[in-house]
Amino acid sequence: MSVTIKDIANICGVSPGTVDRALNNRPGINIKTKMKILEVAKELNYTPDHTARSLAKGRTMTIGVVLFDLHNRSFSQLMNAIEYKSRELGYFVDLVLTDKDPEKEKKCIERLVNRKVDGIILFTVNFGEEFNRFLKNLKIPIVTICNRVSDDWLYIGIDDRKAMKDAATYIVNKGYKKIVYICPPLAHRGKKNIYTQEERVLGCIEALQEHQVEKGPVIILEKDYIGALDAIDFAGNEKTAILCACDYYALEVMNYLKARGLKIPDDVGLMGFDHIDVLKYITPKLTTVQYAVEDMGVKAVECLITQIEKGDSHHVPLLDYKIIEGESV
């Protein structure tokens, strides 16, 4: 039979409330009494009854997380931060992956609601008023991350347009006259929620217009973006740089350029976006845009739990970013 708080209270000669304060590190308890309770709990191998706690609080102490996949290292870093912060605040995480399928995403969200999660962190591919109504009808706290749905939902992210505008400006200031912009998700414009990627490409276009780069960016949105690079003449008179919507693409491009015998940055410049943690192993060091993806996950958890426990939410400013100067531009 498992040990209960009441058992510990009887052994220590205190009330169950005092035991609860000791076990959960709450104030209002004598330090000597607290140490005695913790010692008895350890001797008896006490483990919390999460089901009883959930019933007492009227919550399952579970957060649902909806993500595309974990192929991009930045998503893995984001998920690690979400799980760590949730556990720190006493919540478990129920993760579902949608493979960027809008219908699968809706079914995943409904599954989480049916499993009685207390709230959802949502990285969505759905958009529009119909989807917005779908979320409202769920009557559950939701925080959106990276892709916006509407102003009805708290949003955690960065100013992607300005960040990419700054990245493109950085490249232009290095003397590059031709910019190749790689972002395969743009092929789904109007079909899926690609808010982040739409903002980034607009930032790139705005930068080139402001700096009077006449041709604008050569935008590659093919799924086989590596194959599409075969049509690019890197040996011409125009100094060319490739700007990628994320580091994942940039690393693939780097391998391609090396295999083609092109030197980075002597023959072609290369810049990414995200500053994923594996870049420390890459040569040449990739120039990229850094934002605190872990902070994004932490903020999402904190805001969601505030909604769950207090019934309200507060505006969260967009997170900071900066350009990390490497050796590739």
ChimeraX attribute file (.defattr): number of C-alpha atoms within 10 A of each C-alpha:
attribute: neighborCount
match mode: 1-to-1
recipient: residues
	/A:1	3
	/A:2	10
	/A:3	14
	/A:4	15
	/A:5	20
	/A:6	15
	/A:7	17
	/A:8	21
	/A:9	19
	/A:10	12
	/A:11	10
	/A:12	16
	/A:13	13
	/A:14	14
	/A:15	13
	/A:16	17
	/A:17	13
	/A:18	21
	/A:19	27
	/A:20	17
	/A:21	15
	/A:22	21
	/A:23	17
	/A:24	8
	/A:25	11
	/A:26	12
	/A:27	10
	/A:28	10
	/A:29	14
	/A:30	10
	/A:31	11
	/A:32	8
	/A:33	16
	/A:34	19
	/A:35	13
	/A:36	14
	/A:37	25
	/A:38	16
	/A:39	12
	/A:40	16
	/A:41	20
	/A:42	11
	/A:43	9
	/A:44	14
	/A:45	10
	/A:46	17
	/A:47	12
	/A:48	12
	/A:49	12
	/A:50	12
	/A:51	12
	/A:52	11
	/A:53	13
	/A:54	13
	/A:55	11
	/A:56	10
	/A:57	11
	/A:58	10
	/A:59	16
	/A:60	20
	/A:61	24
	/A:62	21
	/A:63	26
	/A:64	24
	/A:65	25
	/A:66	22
	/A:67	22
	/A:68	18
	/A:69	14
	/A:70	14
	/A:71	9
	/A:72	14
	/A:73	17
	/A:74	21
	/A:75	18
	/A:76	16
	/A:77	18
	/A:78	19
	/A:79	22
	/A:80	15
	/A:81	21
	/A:82	26
	/A:83	20
	/A:84	17
	/A:85	20
	/A:86	23
	/A:87	14
	/A:88	10
	/A:89	12
	/A:90	10
	/A:91	18
	/A:92	19
	/A:93	18
	/A:94	15
	/A:95	16
	/A:96	17
	/A:97	16
	/A:98	20
	/A:99	13
	/A:100	17
	/A:101	14
	/A:102	18
	/A:103	12
	/A:104	13
	/A:105	23
	/A:106	19
	/A:107	12
	/A:108	19
	/A:109	21
	/A:110	15
	/A:111	14
	/A:112	22
	/A:113	17
	/A:114	9
	/A:115	13
	/A:116	16
	/A:117	21
	/A:118	23
	/A:119	25
	/A:120	26
	/A:121	25
	/A:122	23
	/A:123	22
	/A:124	25
	/A:125	24
	/A:126	21
	/A:127	19
	/A:128	11
	/A:129	10
	/A:130	10
	/A:131	15
	/A:132	16
	/A:133	10
	/A:134	12
	/A:135	19
	/A:136	14
	/A:137	9
	/A:138	12
	/A:139	10
	/A:140	15
	/A:141	24
	/A:142	27
	/A:143	25
	/A:144	22
	/A:145	24
	/A:146	19
	/A:147	21
	/A:148	24
	/A:149	24
	/A:150	14
	/A:151	8
	/A:152	13
	/A:153	17
	/A:154	21
	/A:155	25
	/A:156	24
	/A:157	24
	/A:158	20
	/A:159	18
	/A:160	21
	/A:161	21
	/A:162	18
	/A:163	23
	/A:164	29
	/A:165	23
	/A:166	19
	/A:167	26
	/A:168	28
	/A:169	19
	/A:170	17
	/A:171	25
	/A:172	20
	/A:173	11
	/A:174	13
	/A:175	13
	/A:176	20
	/A:177	20
	/A:178	22
	/A:179	26
	/A:180	19
	/A:181	22
	/A:182	28
	/A:183	22
	/A:184	18
	/A:185	18
	/A:186	20
	/A:187	14
	/A:188	12
	/A:189	12
	/A:190	9
	/A:191	12
	/A:192	18
	/A:193	22
	/A:194	21
	/A:195	18
	/A:196	19
	/A:197	22
	/A:198	17
	/A:199	17
	/A:200	23
	/A:201	24
	/A:202	15
	/A:203	23
	/A:204	25
	/A:205	20
	/A:206	20
	/A:207	25
	/A:208	22
	/A:209	14
	/A:210	10
	/A:211	13
	/A:212	12
	/A:213	16
	/A:214	10
	/A:215	11
	/A:216	19
	/A:217	23
	/A:218	14
	/A:219	18
	/A:220	20
	/A:221	16
	/A:222	15
	/A:223	14
	/A:224	10
	/A:225	16
	/A:226	17
	/A:227	10
	/A:228	13
	/A:229	17
	/A:230	11
	/A:231	8
	/A:232	11
	/A:233	10
	/A:234	16
	/A:235	11
	/A:236	9
	/A:237	9
	/A:238	13
	/A:239	17
	/A:240	26
	/A:241	28
	/A:242	27
	/A:243	31
	/A:244	26
	/A:245	25
	/A:246	21
	/A:247	25
	/A:248	19
	/A:249	20
	/A:250	22
	/A:251	18
	/A:252	12
	/A:253	22
	/A:254	23
	/A:255	12
	/A:256	16
	/A:257	18
	/A:258	11
	/A:259	10
	/A:260	10
	/A:261	10
	/A:262	15
	/A:263	15
	/A:264	20
	/A:265	15
	/A:266	11
	/A:267	15
	/A:268	18
	/A:269	24
	/A:270	27
	/A:271	33
	/A:272	28
	/A:273	25
	/A:274	20
	/A:275	24
	/A:276	23
	/A:277	10
	/A:278	10
	/A:279	16
	/A:280	11
	/A:281	8
	/A:282	10
	/A:283	12
	/A:284	17
	/A:285	17
	/A:286	26
	/A:287	25
	/A:288	29
	/A:289	23
	/A:290	17
	/A:291	21
	/A:292	20
	/A:293	23
	/A:294	20
	/A:295	16
	/A:296	22
	/A:297	25
	/A:298	22
	/A:299	22
	/A:300	28
	/A:301	26
	/A:302	17
	/A:303	22
	/A:304	26
	/A:305	25
	/A:306	15
	/A:307	19
	/A:308	19
	/A:309	11
	/A:310	9
	/A:311	10
	/A:312	12
	/A:313	17
	/A:314	9
	/A:315	9
	/A:316	13
	/A:317	11
	/A:318	13
	/A:319	15
	/A:320	12
	/A:321	17
	/A:322	14
	/A:323	19
	/A:324	19
	/A:325	14
	/A:326	14
	/A:327	15
	/A:328	22
	/A:329	25
